[in-house]
């Protein structure tokens, strides 16, 4: 698989969709007034797409894998903050379940992408062509 630009990456596209959903969710009622939690979850979800892009632009599989692992960690951080939002009644169980499932799916996709890159790294290939 050869990908020429980060905009072609499915994990990046998915992370942007989820970012929009997190922004919409955190703009509601009490959640929007809790500046610390709102800002923290937004920073975590922004970190996902940002790290995917930063790693891709390094033009090196080792670096790309490292940044994808950071992105995956940020997905976990966002999930943790969703649990906090649920615990303090900023979101409903239904809202939590919907976005949490999407975040778990994103983490799984990033994880599978890491495995793929680790396999092709052994062949000294890189996913990007110029």
C-alpha positions as CSV (number, residue, x, y, z in Angstrom):
1,X,0.0,0.0,0.0
2,X,1.4,3.4,-1.0
3,X,0.0,6.5,0.4
4,X,1.2,9.9,-0.8
5,X,-0.4,12.2,1.7
6,X,-1.8,12.0,5.2
7,X,-5.2,13.0,4.0
8,X,-5.4,9.5,2.4
9,X,-5.1,7.8,5.8
10,X,-8.3,6.2,7.0
11,X,-7.3,6.5,10.7
12,X,-6.7,10.2,10.2
13,X,-10.1,10.7,8.5
14,X,-11.8,8.8,11.3
15,X,-10.0,10.7,14.0
16,X,-11.3,14.0,12.5
17,X,-14.9,12.7,12.5
18,X,-14.6,11.8,16.2
19,X,-13.0,15.1,17.0
20,X,-16.1,16.9,15.7
21,X,-18.3,14.7,17.8
22,X,-16.2,15.4,20.9
23,X,-16.4,19.1,20.2
24,X,-20.2,18.9,19.9
25,X,-20.5,16.8,23.0
26,X,-18.3,19.2,25.1
27,X,-20.2,22.2,23.9
28,X,-23.4,21.1,25.8
29,X,-24.7,22.4,29.1
30,X,-22.6,21.7,32.2
31,X,-19.8,20.1,30.2
32,X,-19.1,23.4,28.4
33,X,-18.7,25.1,31.8
34,X,-16.1,22.7,33.1
35,X,-13.2,24.3,31.3
36,X,-10.6,21.9,32.6
37,X,-12.3,18.7,31.6
38,X,-13.6,20.2,28.3
39,X,-10.1,21.5,27.4
40,X,-8.4,18.3,28.4
41,X,-10.6,16.0,26.4
42,X,-10.4,18.3,23.4
43,X,-6.6,18.4,23.6
44,X,-6.5,14.6,23.8
45,X,-8.6,14.1,20.8
46,X,-6.7,16.8,18.8
47,X,-3.5,15.0,19.7
48,X,-4.8,11.9,17.9
49,X,-4.9,13.4,14.4
50,X,-2.0,15.6,15.1
51,X,0.3,12.7,16.0
52,X,-0.9,10.7,13.0
53,X,0.1,13.5,10.7
54,X,3.4,14.3,12.5
55,X,4.5,10.7,12.3
56,X,3.5,10.4,8.7
57,X,5.4,13.5,7.7
58,X,8.6,12.1,9.3
59,X,9.0,9.9,6.2
60,X,10.3,7.1,8.4
61,X,8.4,4.0,9.5
62,X,10.1,3.9,13.0
63,X,9.0,7.4,13.6
64,X,5.6,6.9,12.1
65,X,5.0,3.9,14.4
66,X,6.2,5.9,17.4
67,X,3.8,8.7,16.7
68,X,0.9,6.3,16.0
69,X,1.5,4.8,19.5
70,X,1.3,8.2,21.0
71,X,-2.0,8.8,19.0
72,X,-3.4,5.5,20.3
73,X,-2.5,6.6,23.9
74,X,-4.4,9.8,23.3
75,X,-7.4,7.8,22.3
76,X,-7.2,6.1,25.7
77,X,-6.9,9.4,27.4
78,X,-10.0,10.7,25.7
79,X,-11.9,7.5,26.7
80,X,-10.8,8.0,30.3
81,X,-12.1,11.6,30.3
82,X,-15.4,10.3,28.9
83,X,-15.7,8.1,31.9
84,X,-15.2,11.1,34.1
85,X,-17.8,13.1,32.1
86,X,-20.3,10.2,32.6
87,X,-19.5,9.9,36.3
88,X,-20.2,13.6,36.9
89,X,-23.4,13.5,34.7
90,X,-22.1,15.7,31.9
91,X,-23.2,13.1,29.4
92,X,-25.8,10.4,29.3
93,X,-25.0,6.7,29.2
94,X,-26.3,6.6,25.6
95,X,-23.9,9.5,24.6
96,X,-21.0,7.8,26.4
97,X,-21.6,4.4,24.8
98,X,-21.9,5.9,21.3
99,X,-18.6,7.9,21.4
100,X,-16.7,5.3,23.5
101,X,-17.4,2.6,20.9
102,X,-16.1,4.9,18.2
103,X,-13.0,5.6,20.2
104,X,-12.4,1.9,20.8
105,X,-12.8,1.3,17.1
106,X,-10.3,4.1,16.3
107,X,-7.8,2.6,18.8
108,X,-8.2,-0.8,17.2
109,X,-7.6,0.6,13.7
110,X,-4.5,2.5,14.8
111,X,-3.3,-0.7,16.5
112,X,-3.8,-2.7,13.3
113,X,-2.1,0.0,11.3
114,X,0.9,-0.2,13.7
115,X,1.1,-4.0,13.2
116,X,1.0,-3.5,9.4
117,X,3.8,-1.0,9.5
118,X,5.9,-3.2,11.7
119,X,5.6,-6.0,9.2
120,X,6.6,-3.8,6.2
121,X,9.4,-2.2,8.2
122,X,11.1,-5.6,8.2
123,X,11.1,-5.3,4.4
124,X,12.6,-1.8,4.6
125,X,9.7,-0.2,2.8
126,X,7.9,3.0,3.7
127,X,4.3,3.6,3.2
128,X,4.8,7.0,1.6
129,X,6.1,7.9,-1.8
130,X,7.1,11.3,-3.0
